[in-house]
Amino acid sequence: MISGKMQKALNHQINQEFQSAFTYLALSAYFESEELRGCAYWMRIQYEEELMHAAKIYDYIHDRDGEVSLSTVPAPECDPGSPLAAFELALDGEQALTGQIYDLVDLSHDERDHGTHTFLQWFVTEQVEEEDVIRDIVKDLKRIGDSNDGLFMLDRELKQRQPQSTAAPAE
């Protein structure tokens, strides 16, 4: 059984993951409108990953005999104005999610919830990877500057991204 405090915090995190997904979908739409289809595709895959993260937490709460509580996800405020600003927005969002995951880890310690602590380690590792990948794209965009050729090449590279394989949902 999961504590009420831990359950509430995990439910909040589900909604944070949905908010992140919604932001990535908005960024994908921005890149589509800019005809940067590789960037749009990259953001769309990231949107799907954030949905998967929410589903993992959803399944975990049920596995612990808890109750899932979803709330409204507000529309993202997302008008980046440039590819660099869009990826910086994505990096800021991932850094915020990392802080939230760390808060959950701290709470799992406080609650002496070793099962949740173990479960959250996957998210800790995932956040390190996600921040690193986006940080590299931001650095590439800064190097490219105003070069349309460089942006064209990066857009082509980002279109090569492969979605993560997803495991079958818990039964």
Rosetta constraint file for C-alpha pairs under 8 A:
AtomPair CA 1 CA 64 HARMONIC 5.26 0.50
AtomPair CA 1 CA 65 HARMONIC 5.71 0.50
AtomPair CA 1 CA 66 HARMONIC 6.88 0.50
AtomPair CA 2 CA 6 HARMONIC 6.53 0.50
AtomPair CA 2 CA 7 HARMONIC 6.27 0.50
AtomPair CA 2 CA 61 HARMONIC 7.72 0.50
AtomPair CA 2 CA 64 HARMONIC 5.80 0.50
AtomPair CA 2 CA 65 HARMONIC 7.08 0.50
AtomPair CA 2 CA 66 HARMONIC 6.27 0.50
AtomPair CA 2 CA 113 HARMONIC 7.80 0.50
AtomPair CA 3 CA 7 HARMONIC 6.06 0.50
AtomPair CA 3 CA 111 HARMONIC 7.64 0.50
AtomPair CA 4 CA 8 HARMONIC 6.06 0.50
AtomPair CA 5 CA 9 HARMONIC 6.30 0.50
AtomPair CA 6 CA 10 HARMONIC 6.11 0.50
AtomPair CA 6 CA 104 HARMONIC 7.92 0.50
AtomPair CA 6 CA 107 HARMONIC 7.10 0.50
AtomPair CA 6 CA 108 HARMONIC 7.07 0.50
AtomPair CA 6 CA 111 HARMONIC 7.56 0.50
AtomPair CA 7 CA 11 HARMONIC 6.08 0.50
AtomPair CA 7 CA 61 HARMONIC 6.91 0.50
AtomPair CA 7 CA 66 HARMONIC 6.70 0.50
AtomPair CA 7 CA 67 HARMONIC 7.46 0.50
AtomPair CA 7 CA 68 HARMONIC 7.93 0.50
AtomPair CA 8 CA 12 HARMONIC 6.22 0.50
AtomPair CA 9 CA 13 HARMONIC 6.28 0.50
AtomPair CA 9 CA 104 HARMONIC 7.02 0.50
AtomPair CA 10 CA 14 HARMONIC 6.32 0.50
AtomPair CA 10 CA 57 HARMONIC 6.83 0.50
AtomPair CA 10 CA 61 HARMONIC 7.57 0.50
AtomPair CA 10 CA 104 HARMONIC 7.54 0.50
AtomPair CA 11 CA 15 HARMONIC 6.67 0.50
AtomPair CA 11 CA 57 HARMONIC 7.86 0.50
AtomPair CA 11 CA 58 HARMONIC 7.65 0.50
AtomPair CA 11 CA 68 HARMONIC 6.13 0.50
AtomPair CA 11 CA 69 HARMONIC 5.89 0.50
AtomPair CA 11 CA 70 HARMONIC 6.83 0.50
AtomPair CA 12 CA 16 HARMONIC 6.35 0.50
AtomPair CA 12 CA 70 HARMONIC 7.96 0.50
AtomPair CA 13 CA 17 HARMONIC 6.13 0.50
AtomPair CA 13 CA 54 HARMONIC 7.58 0.50
AtomPair CA 13 CA 57 HARMONIC 7.90 0.50
AtomPair CA 13 CA 100 HARMONIC 7.54 0.50
AtomPair CA 14 CA 18 HARMONIC 6.35 0.50
AtomPair CA 14 CA 53 HARMONIC 7.76 0.50
AtomPair CA 14 CA 54 HARMONIC 4.70 0.50
AtomPair CA 14 CA 55 HARMONIC 7.65 0.50
AtomPair CA 14 CA 57 HARMONIC 6.33 0.50
AtomPair CA 14 CA 58 HARMONIC 6.87 0.50
AtomPair CA 14 CA 70 HARMONIC 7.58 0.50
AtomPair CA 15 CA 19 HARMONIC 6.12 0.50
AtomPair CA 15 CA 54 HARMONIC 7.38 0.50
AtomPair CA 15 CA 70 HARMONIC 6.58 0.50
AtomPair CA 15 CA 71 HARMONIC 6.66 0.50
AtomPair CA 15 CA 72 HARMONIC 7.95 0.50
AtomPair CA 15 CA 73 HARMONIC 6.85 0.50
AtomPair CA 16 CA 20 HARMONIC 6.18 0.50
AtomPair CA 16 CA 97 HARMONIC 7.61 0.50
AtomPair CA 17 CA 21 HARMONIC 6.14 0.50
AtomPair CA 17 CA 50 HARMONIC 5.59 0.50
AtomPair CA 17 CA 51 HARMONIC 6.72 0.50
AtomPair CA 17 CA 53 HARMONIC 6.58 0.50
AtomPair CA 17 CA 54 HARMONIC 5.40 0.50
AtomPair CA 17 CA 97 HARMONIC 7.90 0.50
AtomPair CA 18 CA 22 HARMONIC 6.12 0.50
AtomPair CA 18 CA 50 HARMONIC 6.70 0.50
AtomPair CA 18 CA 51 HARMONIC 6.20 0.50
AtomPair CA 18 CA 54 HARMONIC 6.51 0.50
AtomPair CA 18 CA 73 HARMONIC 6.96 0.50
AtomPair CA 19 CA 23 HARMONIC 6.29 0.50
AtomPair CA 19 CA 73 HARMONIC 5.89 0.50
AtomPair CA 19 CA 74 HARMONIC 7.31 0.50
AtomPair CA 19 CA 76 HARMONIC 7.41 0.50
AtomPair CA 20 CA 24 HARMONIC 6.32 0.50
AtomPair CA 20 CA 47 HARMONIC 7.49 0.50
AtomPair CA 20 CA 50 HARMONIC 6.53 0.50
AtomPair CA 20 CA 93 HARMONIC 6.94 0.50
AtomPair CA 21 CA 25 HARMONIC 6.24 0.50
AtomPair CA 21 CA 46 HARMONIC 7.27 0.50
AtomPair CA 21 CA 47 HARMONIC 4.38 0.50
AtomPair CA 21 CA 48 HARMONIC 6.98 0.50
AtomPair CA 21 CA 49 HARMONIC 7.73 0.50
AtomPair CA 21 CA 50 HARMONIC 5.02 0.50
AtomPair CA 21 CA 51 HARMONIC 6.10 0.50
AtomPair CA 22 CA 26 HARMONIC 6.26 0.50
AtomPair CA 22 CA 47 HARMONIC 6.91 0.50
AtomPair CA 22 CA 75 HARMONIC 7.30 0.50
AtomPair CA 22 CA 76 HARMONIC 6.60 0.50
AtomPair CA 23 CA 27 HARMONIC 6.18 0.50
AtomPair CA 23 CA 47 HARMONIC 7.79 0.50
AtomPair CA 23 CA 76 HARMONIC 5.43 0.50
AtomPair CA 23 CA 77 HARMONIC 7.88 0.50
AtomPair CA 23 CA 78 HARMONIC 7.05 0.50
AtomPair CA 24 CA 28 HARMONIC 6.08 0.50
AtomPair CA 24 CA 43 HARMONIC 5.45 0.50
AtomPair CA 24 CA 44 HARMONIC 6.59 0.50
AtomPair CA 24 CA 46 HARMONIC 6.43 0.50
AtomPair CA 24 CA 47 HARMONIC 5.02 0.50
AtomPair CA 24 CA 90 HARMONIC 7.37 0.50
AtomPair CA 25 CA 29 HARMONIC 6.30 0.50
AtomPair CA 25 CA 43 HARMONIC 6.66 0.50
AtomPair CA 25 CA 44 HARMONIC 5.91 0.50
AtomPair CA 25 CA 47 HARMONIC 5.69 0.50
AtomPair CA 26 CA 30 HARMONIC 6.27 0.50
AtomPair CA 26 CA 76 HARMONIC 7.17 0.50
AtomPair CA 26 CA 78 HARMONIC 6.64 0.50
AtomPair CA 27 CA 31 HARMONIC 6.29 0.50
AtomPair CA 27 CA 40 HARMONIC 7.17 0.50
AtomPair CA 27 CA 43 HARMONIC 6.45 0.50
AtomPair CA 27 CA 78 HARMONIC 7.04 0.50
AtomPair CA 27 CA 86 HARMONIC 6.68 0.50
AtomPair CA 28 CA 32 HARMONIC 6.19 0.50
AtomPair CA 28 CA 39 HARMONIC 7.12 0.50
AtomPair CA 28 CA 40 HARMONIC 4.16 0.50
AtomPair CA 28 CA 41 HARMONIC 6.80 0.50
AtomPair CA 28 CA 42 HARMONIC 7.70 0.50
AtomPair CA 28 CA 43 HARMONIC 5.03 0.50
AtomPair CA 28 CA 44 HARMONIC 5.68 0.50
AtomPair CA 29 CA 33 HARMONIC 6.25 0.50
AtomPair CA 29 CA 40 HARMONIC 6.72 0.50
AtomPair CA 30 CA 34 HARMONIC 6.40 0.50
AtomPair CA 30 CA 40 HARMONIC 7.52 0.50
AtomPair CA 30 CA 79 HARMONIC 7.55 0.50
AtomPair CA 31 CA 35 HARMONIC 6.12 0.50
AtomPair CA 31 CA 36 HARMONIC 5.16 0.50
AtomPair CA 31 CA 37 HARMONIC 6.49 0.50
AtomPair CA 31 CA 39 HARMONIC 6.09 0.50
AtomPair CA 31 CA 40 HARMONIC 4.84 0.50
AtomPair CA 31 CA 83 HARMONIC 7.68 0.50
AtomPair CA 32 CA 36 HARMONIC 5.84 0.50
AtomPair CA 32 CA 37 HARMONIC 5.70 0.50
AtomPair CA 32 CA 40 HARMONIC 5.59 0.50
AtomPair CA 36 CA 40 HARMONIC 6.24 0.50
AtomPair CA 36 CA 155 HARMONIC 6.27 0.50
AtomPair CA 37 CA 41 HARMONIC 5.91 0.50
AtomPair CA 37 CA 155 HARMONIC 7.03 0.50
AtomPair CA 37 CA 159 HARMONIC 7.24 0.50
AtomPair CA 38 CA 42 HARMONIC 6.17 0.50
AtomPair CA 38 CA 155 HARMONIC 4.61 0.50
AtomPair CA 38 CA 156 HARMONIC 5.60 0.50
AtomPair CA 38 CA 157 HARMONIC 7.17 0.50
AtomPair CA 38 CA 158 HARMONIC 5.08 0.50
AtomPair CA 38 CA 159 HARMONIC 3.92 0.50
AtomPair CA 38 CA 160 HARMONIC 7.72 0.50
AtomPair CA 39 CA 43 HARMONIC 6.21 0.50
AtomPair CA 39 CA 155 HARMONIC 5.56 0.50
AtomPair CA 39 CA 158 HARMONIC 5.89 0.50
AtomPair CA 39 CA 159 HARMONIC 6.75 0.50
AtomPair CA 40 CA 44 HARMONIC 6.11 0.50
AtomPair CA 41 CA 45 HARMONIC 6.30 0.50
AtomPair CA 41 CA 158 HARMONIC 7.55 0.50
AtomPair CA 41 CA 159 HARMONIC 6.03 0.50
AtomPair CA 42 CA 46 HARMONIC 6.33 0.50
AtomPair CA 42 CA 158 HARMONIC 5.91 0.50
AtomPair CA 42 CA 159 HARMONIC 6.36 0.50
AtomPair CA 42 CA 161 HARMONIC 6.53 0.50
AtomPair CA 43 CA 47 HARMONIC 6.13 0.50
AtomPair CA 44 CA 48 HARMONIC 6.42 0.50
AtomPair CA 45 CA 49 HARMONIC 6.28 0.50
AtomPair CA 45 CA 163 HARMONIC 6.01 0.50
AtomPair CA 46 CA 50 HARMONIC 6.27 0.50
AtomPair CA 47 CA 51 HARMONIC 6.46 0.50
AtomPair CA 48 CA 52 HARMONIC 6.29 0.50
AtomPair CA 49 CA 53 HARMONIC 6.26 0.50
AtomPair CA 49 CA 164 HARMONIC 7.50 0.50
AtomPair CA 50 CA 54 HARMONIC 6.37 0.50
AtomPair CA 51 CA 55 HARMONIC 6.24 0.50
AtomPair CA 52 CA 56 HARMONIC 6.19 0.50
AtomPair CA 52 CA 166 HARMONIC 7.80 0.50
AtomPair CA 53 CA 57 HARMONIC 6.53 0.50
AtomPair CA 54 CA 58 HARMONIC 6.13 0.50
AtomPair CA 55 CA 59 HARMONIC 6.03 0.50
AtomPair CA 56 CA 60 HARMONIC 6.11 0.50
AtomPair CA 57 CA 61 HARMONIC 6.18 0.50
AtomPair CA 58 CA 62 HARMONIC 6.57 0.50
AtomPair CA 58 CA 68 HARMONIC 6.49 0.50
AtomPair CA 59 CA 63 HARMONIC 6.06 0.50
AtomPair CA 59 CA 169 HARMONIC 7.80 0.50
AtomPair CA 59 CA 170 HARMONIC 6.41 0.50
AtomPair CA 60 CA 64 HARMONIC 6.25 0.50
AtomPair CA 61 CA 65 HARMONIC 6.50 0.50
AtomPair CA 61 CA 66 HARMONIC 5.06 0.50
AtomPair CA 61 CA 67 HARMONIC 6.52 0.50
AtomPair CA 61 CA 68 HARMONIC 6.61 0.50
AtomPair CA 62 CA 66 HARMONIC 5.18 0.50
AtomPair CA 62 CA 67 HARMONIC 6.42 0.50
AtomPair CA 62 CA 68 HARMONIC 7.27 0.50
AtomPair CA 80 CA 85 HARMONIC 5.24 0.50
AtomPair CA 80 CA 86 HARMONIC 4.99 0.50
AtomPair CA 80 CA 89 HARMONIC 7.52 0.50
AtomPair CA 81 CA 85 HARMONIC 6.63 0.50
AtomPair CA 81 CA 86 HARMONIC 7.38 0.50
AtomPair CA 82 CA 86 HARMONIC 6.19 0.50
AtomPair CA 83 CA 87 HARMONIC 6.34 0.50
AtomPair CA 83 CA 141 HARMONIC 7.64 0.50
AtomPair CA 84 CA 88 HARMONIC 6.09 0.50
AtomPair CA 84 CA 138 HARMONIC 6.26 0.50
AtomPair CA 84 CA 141 HARMONIC 5.82 0.50
AtomPair CA 84 CA 142 HARMONIC 7.17 0.50
AtomPair CA 85 CA 89 HARMONIC 6.04 0.50
AtomPair CA 86 CA 90 HARMONIC 6.34 0.50
AtomPair CA 87 CA 91 HARMONIC 6.12 0.50
AtomPair CA 87 CA 134 HARMONIC 6.83 0.50
AtomPair CA 87 CA 137 HARMONIC 7.30 0.50
AtomPair CA 87 CA 138 HARMONIC 6.07 0.50
AtomPair CA 88 CA 92 HARMONIC 6.13 0.50
AtomPair CA 88 CA 138 HARMONIC 6.46 0.50
AtomPair CA 89 CA 93 HARMONIC 6.20 0.50
AtomPair CA 90 CA 94 HARMONIC 6.26 0.50
AtomPair CA 90 CA 134 HARMONIC 7.37 0.50
AtomPair CA 91 CA 95 HARMONIC 6.14 0.50
AtomPair CA 91 CA 131 HARMONIC 6.26 0.50
AtomPair CA 91 CA 134 HARMONIC 5.93 0.50
AtomPair CA 91 CA 135 HARMONIC 6.64 0.50
AtomPair CA 92 CA 96 HARMONIC 6.23 0.50
AtomPair CA 93 CA 97 HARMONIC 6.27 0.50
AtomPair CA 94 CA 98 HARMONIC 6.10 0.50
AtomPair CA 94 CA 127 HARMONIC 7.03 0.50
AtomPair CA 94 CA 130 HARMONIC 7.10 0.50
AtomPair CA 94 CA 131 HARMONIC 6.14 0.50
AtomPair CA 95 CA 99 HARMONIC 6.39 0.50
AtomPair CA 95 CA 127 HARMONIC 7.97 0.50
AtomPair CA 95 CA 131 HARMONIC 6.83 0.50
AtomPair CA 96 CA 100 HARMONIC 6.37 0.50
AtomPair CA 97 CA 101 HARMONIC 6.14 0.50
AtomPair CA 97 CA 127 HARMONIC 7.67 0.50
AtomPair CA 98 CA 102 HARMONIC 6.17 0.50
AtomPair CA 98 CA 124 HARMONIC 7.18 0.50
AtomPair CA 98 CA 127 HARMONIC 5.79 0.50
AtomPair CA 98 CA 128 HARMONIC 7.93 0.50
AtomPair CA 99 CA 103 HARMONIC 6.21 0.50
AtomPair CA 100 CA 104 HARMONIC 6.35 0.50
AtomPair CA 101 CA 105 HARMONIC 6.28 0.50
AtomPair CA 101 CA 120 HARMONIC 7.42 0.50
AtomPair CA 101 CA 123 HARMONIC 7.00 0.50
AtomPair CA 101 CA 124 HARMONIC 6.75 0.50
AtomPair CA 102 CA 106 HARMONIC 6.19 0.50
AtomPair CA 102 CA 124 HARMONIC 7.38 0.50
AtomPair CA 103 CA 107 HARMONIC 6.17 0.50
AtomPair CA 104 CA 108 HARMONIC 6.11 0.50
AtomPair CA 104 CA 120 HARMONIC 7.72 0.50
AtomPair CA 105 CA 109 HARMONIC 6.44 0.50
AtomPair CA 105 CA 116 HARMONIC 7.94 0.50
AtomPair CA 105 CA 117 HARMONIC 5.83 0.50
AtomPair CA 105 CA 120 HARMONIC 6.54 0.50
AtomPair CA 106 CA 110 HARMONIC 6.32 0.50
AtomPair CA 107 CA 111 HARMONIC 5.99 0.50
AtomPair CA 108 CA 112 HARMONIC 5.89 0.50
AtomPair CA 108 CA 113 HARMONIC 4.96 0.50
AtomPair CA 108 CA 114 HARMONIC 6.86 0.50
AtomPair CA 108 CA 116 HARMONIC 6.15 0.50
AtomPair CA 108 CA 117 HARMONIC 5.45 0.50
AtomPair CA 109 CA 113 HARMONIC 6.31 0.50
AtomPair CA 109 CA 114 HARMONIC 7.33 0.50
AtomPair CA 109 CA 117 HARMONIC 7.03 0.50
AtomPair CA 113 CA 117 HARMONIC 6.26 0.50
AtomPair CA 114 CA 118 HARMONIC 6.14 0.50
AtomPair CA 115 CA 119 HARMONIC 6.20 0.50
AtomPair CA 116 CA 120 HARMONIC 6.02 0.50
AtomPair CA 117 CA 121 HARMONIC 6.58 0.50
AtomPair CA 118 CA 122 HARMONIC 7.80 0.50
AtomPair CA 119 CA 123 HARMONIC 7.81 0.50
AtomPair CA 120 CA 124 HARMONIC 6.41 0.50
AtomPair CA 121 CA 125 HARMONIC 6.31 0.50
AtomPair CA 122 CA 126 HARMONIC 6.11 0.50
AtomPair CA 123 CA 127 HARMONIC 6.01 0.50
AtomPair CA 124 CA 128 HARMONIC 6.50 0.50
AtomPair CA 125 CA 129 HARMONIC 6.49 0.50
AtomPair CA 126 CA 130 HARMONIC 6.13 0.50
AtomPair CA 127 CA 131 HARMONIC 6.01 0.50
AtomPair CA 128 CA 132 HARMONIC 6.19 0.50
AtomPair CA 129 CA 133 HARMONIC 6.23 0.50
AtomPair CA 130 CA 134 HARMONIC 6.25 0.50
AtomPair CA 131 CA 135 HARMONIC 5.87 0.50
AtomPair CA 132 CA 136 HARMONIC 6.23 0.50
AtomPair CA 133 CA 137 HARMONIC 6.51 0.50
AtomPair CA 134 CA 138 HARMONIC 6.21 0.50
AtomPair CA 135 CA 139 HARMONIC 6.24 0.50
AtomPair CA 136 CA 140 HARMONIC 6.18 0.50
AtomPair CA 137 CA 141 HARMONIC 6.16 0.50
AtomPair CA 138 CA 142 HARMONIC 6.24 0.50
AtomPair CA 139 CA 143 HARMONIC 6.25 0.50
AtomPair CA 140 CA 144 HARMONIC 6.14 0.50
AtomPair CA 141 CA 145 HARMONIC 6.20 0.50
AtomPair CA 141 CA 151 HARMONIC 7.43 0.50
AtomPair CA 144 CA 150 HARMONIC 5.43 0.50
AtomPair CA 144 CA 151 HARMONIC 6.68 0.50
AtomPair CA 147 CA 151 HARMONIC 6.29 0.50
AtomPair CA 148 CA 152 HARMONIC 5.98 0.50
AtomPair CA 149 CA 153 HARMONIC 6.25 0.50
AtomPair CA 150 CA 154 HARMONIC 6.18 0.50
AtomPair CA 151 CA 155 HARMONIC 5.96 0.50
AtomPair CA 152 CA 156 HARMONIC 6.29 0.50
AtomPair CA 153 CA 157 HARMONIC 6.24 0.50
AtomPair CA 154 CA 158 HARMONIC 6.14 0.50
AtomPair CA 155 CA 159 HARMONIC 6.40 0.50
AtomPair CA 156 CA 160 HARMONIC 7.06 0.50
AtomPair CA 157 CA 161 HARMONIC 7.64 0.50
